């Protein structure tokens, strides 16, 4: 995707950066919750 099209989809570079940060945060939270689930499952065994 070229920069002009990306800017058009997101409105501005600021919102593109915010979207990227939100996606990164969501991925980190998902990884943490998965890890916590594995730890709890192991503790129950």
Buried (B, 14 or more C-beta within 10 A) or exposed (E): EEEEEEEEEBEEEEEBEEEEEEEEEEEEEEEEEEEEEEEEEEEEE
